[in-house]
C-alpha cells in the first residue's frame, strides 16, 4: 500500500500545474453583461522556469496592447522557452517571411516581436498545427511595430485537432502612412481563443483585417478584435465570416475605437455567419466607440442558414443538405490554401481539410494548386 501511495504521489507531482486566466479577450467597452459574453475564462498549464535564462524582447514591446489582454501576455512570456526578435531595416523588402511555427501537440508557446522600420515591408506567418488527440494547450504571442510608411502582411492559420486548445494574441502599432493587411483562418480546435489589437497611432495609417473561421462539434471559438484609430484620416476595414456546425459555440467581439483627435478617420466592420447546426450558439457583438466629431463608423452582421430555394436548387443537382453545407466549408479551406504564403501553412490547411472533409477533398485541393499532401514534407 505504501508503494502504491508513493507511486500515486509521484504521478501527481509530475502532472503539469494548471492556472486559470479569467477575464480574457475583454473588449474596450463591456456592454454585454446580460449575455455574459464580455470575456472568456481559460485553464492553461503553468510550467516552472525557475533558474532558466532566456532572451526577452526589447522593452518597447512590453508597452504594446495585445488582443487577449495582459493576463495572456504575462502567461505567454512566463511560459515561452525563448523569445524571437526580428528587425526589418528601413526602406527594404524582406522577401523571406517571418515564420512562427507552433507545434500544438507539444504544447508549444511562442513569443515573437517584429520591428518593421520606416519604409520597409515584411510578411509574418503564424501557423499552429497538430495531429494528435491529446488535450494539449499551445499559444502564440505576436507583437509588431510598423514605423512610418511600413507595410505589414500578417497571415495566421490555426489548424488544430478537435481536442486541442490554442491561444492567439496579437498586438500591432502603426505609425504615419503604415499599411497593415491581416488574414486569419481559424479552422479548428477544442478552444480557439483569438485576440488582435491594432493601434493606428499615425496619421493615414490603415488596416484591412479579414477573418475566416470554422466552428464544429462542441468546439469553442472566442474572438476579440480591437482597432484603435488615433491618427487623422486613418482607415480600418474589418471583415469576418465563417461557418458554425453541430453544437459549436462562437463569440465575436469587434470594436472600432475612434479616439479623440482622429479627425477624418473612417472605420467599418461586417460579419457574415452561416449556421448549419441545430445546437449552434452564436454571439456577435459589434461596437463603435466615438470621441471625435469628424469621423465615420459602420458595423453590421448577417446571420442565417442556406435558404430553402438554394437548398432545393442543390438537391435537384444531386446534393444532399450535408453535402451542400460541406461546399461552404470546402470554400473556406480552398481560400485558406490559396492564400497561404508558405509551404508549412499550406500543409497545415491541407491536413486539417483531410480531418474535416476527408482525404479525397484534401488531395483535390492540393492537386488544384499542384501541391503535395502531408505525406511529403519537402517545401513546395
C-alpha positions in Angstrom: 0.0 0.0 0.0 2.8 2.4 0.9 4.5 1.7 -2.5 1.1 2.4 -4.3 0.8 5.7 -2.4 4.3 6.7 -3.3 3.7 5.9 -7.0 0.4 7.8 -7.0 2.2 10.8 -5.3 4.9 10.8 -7.9 2.4 10.7 -10.7 0.5 13.6 -9.3 3.8 15.5 -8.8 4.7 15.0 -12.4 1.4 16.3 -13.7 1.7 19.9 -15.1 0.3 22.5 -12.8 -2.8 24.4 -14.1 -3.7 28.1 -13.7 -6.9 29.9 -14.5 -6.8 33.0 -16.7 -10.0 34.9 -16.1 -11.4 38.0 -17.8 -9.6 37.2 -21.1 -10.4 38.7 -24.5 -12.2 41.6 -22.9 -13.5 44.3 -25.3 -12.8 48.0 -24.5 -16.5 48.6 -23.7 -18.1 45.9 -21.6 -21.7 46.3 -22.7 -22.8 42.7 -22.9 -23.3 41.7 -19.3 -26.7 40.3 -19.9 -25.4 37.8 -22.4 -22.3 37.0 -20.2 -20.2 37.5 -23.3 -17.7 40.1 -22.2 -14.8 37.7 -21.8 -13.7 34.1 -21.6 -12.0 32.1 -18.8 -9.3 29.6 -19.7 -7.5 27.0 -17.8 -3.9 26.6 -19.0 -0.7 24.8 -17.9 1.9 26.6 -15.8 5.5 25.4 -16.1 8.1 26.3 -13.5 11.0 28.0 -15.2 12.9 28.9 -12.0 16.6 29.2 -12.8 16.0 29.4 -16.6 17.6 32.3 -18.5 16.0 33.1 -21.8 16.0 36.0 -24.3 13.4 38.7 -23.7 12.1 41.2 -26.2 13.1 44.9 -26.1 11.1 46.9 -23.5 9.2 48.7 -26.3 7.2 45.5 -27.0 6.1 45.4 -23.3 4.0 48.5 -23.9 2.1 47.1 -26.9 -1.6 46.4 -26.2 -2.5 42.8 -27.3 -5.9 41.5 -28.2 -6.2 38.8 -25.5 -5.1 41.2 -22.7 -2.3 41.5 -20.2 -3.0 38.2 -18.4 -2.4 36.2 -21.5 0.7 38.3 -22.4 2.1 37.7 -18.9 1.4 33.9 -19.1 3.0 33.5 -22.5 6.1 35.4 -21.6 6.5 33.3 -18.5 6.0 30.0 -20.3 7.9 30.6 -23.6 11.2 28.8 -23.6 12.6 31.8 -25.5 11.6 35.0 -27.4 12.3 35.8 -31.0 13.1 39.3 -32.2 13.2 40.2 -35.9 14.1 43.6 -37.3 13.5 44.6 -40.9 15.8 47.5 -41.9 14.4 50.7 -43.2 13.4 51.0 -46.9 13.9 47.3 -47.6 11.6 44.5 -48.6 12.1 41.3 -46.7 11.4 38.6 -49.3 11.6 35.7 -46.8 8.5 35.6 -44.4 9.0 35.7 -40.7 7.5 32.3 -39.7 6.2 31.4 -36.3 5.6 27.7 -36.3 3.7 26.3 -33.3 3.6 22.6 -32.6 0.3 22.3 -30.7 0.8 18.6 -30.0 3.9 19.5 -27.9 2.0 22.4 -26.2 4.5 24.9 -27.7 4.3 28.6 -26.6 5.8 31.2 -28.9 6.7 34.8 -28.1 7.7 36.9 -31.1 8.4 40.6 -31.7 8.9 42.1 -35.2 10.1 45.7 -35.9 9.4 46.9 -39.4 11.5 50.1 -39.8 10.5 53.1 -41.8 9.5 52.4 -45.4 10.2 48.6 -45.1 7.9 45.7 -46.0 7.6 42.3 -44.4 5.3 39.2 -44.2 4.7 37.5 -40.9 3.2 34.0 -40.9 1.9 32.3 -37.7 0.9 28.6 -38.1 -0.5 26.5 -35.2 -0.9 22.8 -36.2 -1.2 19.4 -34.7 -2.2 15.8 -35.4 -2.7 14.2 -32.0 -5.7 13.5 -29.9 -4.2 14.8 -26.6 -5.8 17.7 -24.9 -2.7 19.9 -25.3 -2.6 23.7 -24.9 -0.5 25.9 -27.2 -0.1 29.7 -27.7 1.4 32.4 -29.9 2.0 35.9 -28.8 3.0 38.2 -31.7 3.8 41.9 -31.3 4.6 44.1 -34.3 5.8 47.7 -34.7 5.3 49.4 -38.1 7.1 52.6 -38.4 6.3 55.3 -41.0 5.3 54.0 -44.4 6.0 50.4 -43.3 3.9 47.6 -44.9 2.9 44.5 -42.9 1.3 41.3 -44.3 0.2 39.1 -41.4 -1.1 35.6 -42.1 -2.4 33.4 -39.3 -3.8 29.8 -39.6 -5.0 27.7 -36.7 -5.4 24.1 -37.9 -5.7 22.1 -34.7 -7.2 18.7 -33.9 -10.6 18.8 -32.2 -9.1 18.0 -28.8 -6.6 20.8 -28.6 -6.7 24.4 -27.3 -4.8 27.4 -28.7 -4.4 31.0 -27.6 -3.5 33.5 -30.3 -2.8 37.1 -29.2 -1.6 39.9 -31.5 -0.7 43.5 -30.9 0.2 45.9 -33.7 1.2 49.6 -33.6 1.2 51.6 -36.8 2.8 55.0 -37.4 2.1 57.5 -40.2 1.2 56.1 -43.6 1.7 52.5 -42.4 -0.3 49.8 -44.1 -1.4 46.6 -42.5 -3.0 43.6 -44.1 -4.2 40.7 -41.8 -5.7 37.4 -42.9 -6.8 34.9 -40.2 -8.0 31.4 -40.8 -9.4 29.7 -37.7 -10.0 26.1 -38.8 -10.4 24.1 -35.7 -9.7 23.0 -32.1 -11.5 22.3 -28.8 -11.0 26.0 -28.0 -9.7 28.7 -30.3 -9.2 31.9 -28.4 -8.0 34.7 -30.6 -7.4 38.4 -29.9 -5.9 41.2 -32.0 -5.5 44.8 -31.2 -4.3 47.3 -33.9 -3.3 50.8 -32.7 -3.4 53.1 -35.7 -1.4 55.8 -33.9 -0.1 57.5 -37.0 -1.9 59.8 -39.5 -3.2 58.0 -42.6 -2.4 54.6 -41.1 -4.7 51.8 -42.3 -5.6 48.2 -41.7 -7.6 45.6 -43.6 -8.4 42.6 -41.4 -10.1 39.5 -42.9 -11.1 36.6 -40.7 -12.4 33.3 -41.9 -13.5 30.7 -39.3 -15.0 27.2 -38.8 -16.7 26.0 -35.7 -17.8 22.4 -35.4 -18.5 19.6 -32.9 -18.6 21.1 -29.5 -15.7 23.4 -30.2 -15.5 26.9 -28.7 -14.4 29.9 -30.8 -13.7 33.2 -28.9 -12.6 36.2 -30.9 -11.7 39.7 -29.8 -10.8 42.3 -32.4 -10.0 45.9 -31.5 -8.9 48.7 -33.8 -8.0 52.0 -32.1 -7.9 54.8 -34.6 -5.8 57.6 -33.2 -4.3 59.2 -36.3 -6.0 61.6 -38.5 -7.5 60.2 -41.7 -6.8 56.6 -40.6 -8.7 53.8 -42.2 -10.0 50.4 -40.8 -11.8 47.7 -42.7 -12.7 44.6 -40.7 -14.4 41.7 -42.5 -15.3 38.4 -40.7 -17.2 35.4 -42.0 -17.5 31.8 -41.1 -19.4 28.5 -40.8 -20.8 27.1 -37.5 -21.9 23.5 -37.4 -23.1 20.9 -34.9 -23.1 22.4 -31.4 -20.2 24.9 -31.8 -20.1 28.0 -29.6 -18.8 31.2 -31.0 -18.4 34.7 -29.5 -17.1 37.6 -31.6 -16.3 41.0 -30.1 -15.4 43.6 -32.7 -14.6 47.1 -31.6 -13.6 50.1 -33.7 -12.5 52.9 -31.3 -12.4 56.4 -33.0 -10.3 58.2 -30.5 -10.4 61.9 -29.8 -8.2 63.7 -32.3 -8.6 61.2 -35.1 -10.2 63.7 -37.5 -11.2 62.3 -40.8 -10.9 58.7 -39.7 -13.2 56.0 -41.2 -13.8 52.5 -39.9 -16.2 49.8 -40.8 -16.8 46.2 -39.6 -19.1 43.5 -41.0 -19.6 39.8 -40.3 -21.4 37.0 -42.2 -22.3 33.8 -40.3 -23.6 30.6 -41.9 -25.3 28.4 -39.3 -25.7 24.7 -40.3 -26.2 23.1 -36.9 -29.3 23.0 -34.7 -27.4 23.4 -31.5 -25.1 26.2 -32.5 -24.6 29.1 -30.1 -23.5 32.3 -31.9 -22.8 35.7 -30.2 -21.9 38.6 -32.4 -21.1 41.8 -30.5 -20.0 44.7 -32.8 -19.2 48.1 -31.1 -18.3 51.5 -32.5 -16.7 53.9 -29.9 -16.5 57.5 -30.9 -14.9 60.5 -29.2 -14.5 62.7 -32.3 -17.0 64.6 -34.5 -15.3 64.4 -37.9 -15.3 60.6 -38.3 -17.3 57.7 -39.9 -18.0 54.3 -38.3 -20.2 51.5 -39.5 -20.8 47.9 -38.5 -23.3 45.1 -39.3 -23.8 41.4 -39.1 -25.7 38.9 -41.3 -26.6 35.5 -39.7 -28.5 32.7 -41.3 -28.6 29.3 -43.0 -28.9 28.1 -46.6 -32.2 29.2 -47.9 -35.0 26.8 -48.9 -34.8 27.7 -52.6 -31.0 27.5 -52.6 -31.1 24.1 -50.9 -33.8 22.8 -53.3 -31.6 24.0 -56.2 -28.7 22.0 -54.9 -30.9 18.9 -54.2 -32.1 19.0 -57.8 -28.5 18.6 -58.8 -27.9 15.6 -56.7 -26.6 17.1 -53.5 -27.8 16.3 -50.0 -28.2 19.0 -47.4 -25.0 17.8 -45.7 -23.1 17.9 -49.0 -24.4 21.4 -49.7 -23.1 22.6 -46.3 -19.8 21.0 -47.0 -19.5 23.1 -50.1 -19.2 26.2 -47.9 -16.7 24.6 -45.6 -14.7 23.5 -48.6 -14.7 27.0 -50.0 -13.2 28.2 -46.7 -10.4 25.7 -46.9 -9.9 26.5 -50.6 -9.5 30.2 -49.8 -7.0 29.3 -47.0 -4.8 27.1 -49.0 -4.7 29.5 -52.0 -3.9 32.4 -49.7 -1.2 30.6 -47.7 2.2 32.3 -48.3 4.4 29.3 -47.1 4.5 25.6 -47.6 4.1 25.0 -43.9 0.9 27.0 -43.8 -0.5 25.1 -46.8 0.4 21.7 -45.3 -1.4 22.7 -42.1 -4.5 23.7 -44.0 -4.5 20.5 -46.1 -4.0 18.3 -43.0 -7.0 19.9 -41.3 -9.1 19.7 -44.5 -8.4 15.9 -44.6 -9.6 15.6 -41.0 -12.7 17.7 -41.6 -13.7 16.9 -45.2 -11.8 13.7 -45.9 -8.5 12.8 -47.6 -10.1 12.8 -51.1 -11.1 16.5 -50.7 -7.6 17.4 -49.4 -6.0 15.7 -52.3 -8.3 17.6 -54.7 -7.4 20.9 -53.1 -3.7 20.0 -53.3 -3.9 19.0 -56.9 -5.7 22.2 -57.7 -2.5 24.1 -56.7 -0.2 21.3 -57.9 0.9 20.7 -54.3 1.7 17.5 -52.4 -0.2 16.4 -49.3 1.2 15.9 -45.8 2.9 12.6 -46.5 5.6 14.6 -48.4 7.4 17.0 -46.1 9.6 18.8 -48.5 9.0 22.5 -49.1 6.7 23.2 -52.1 
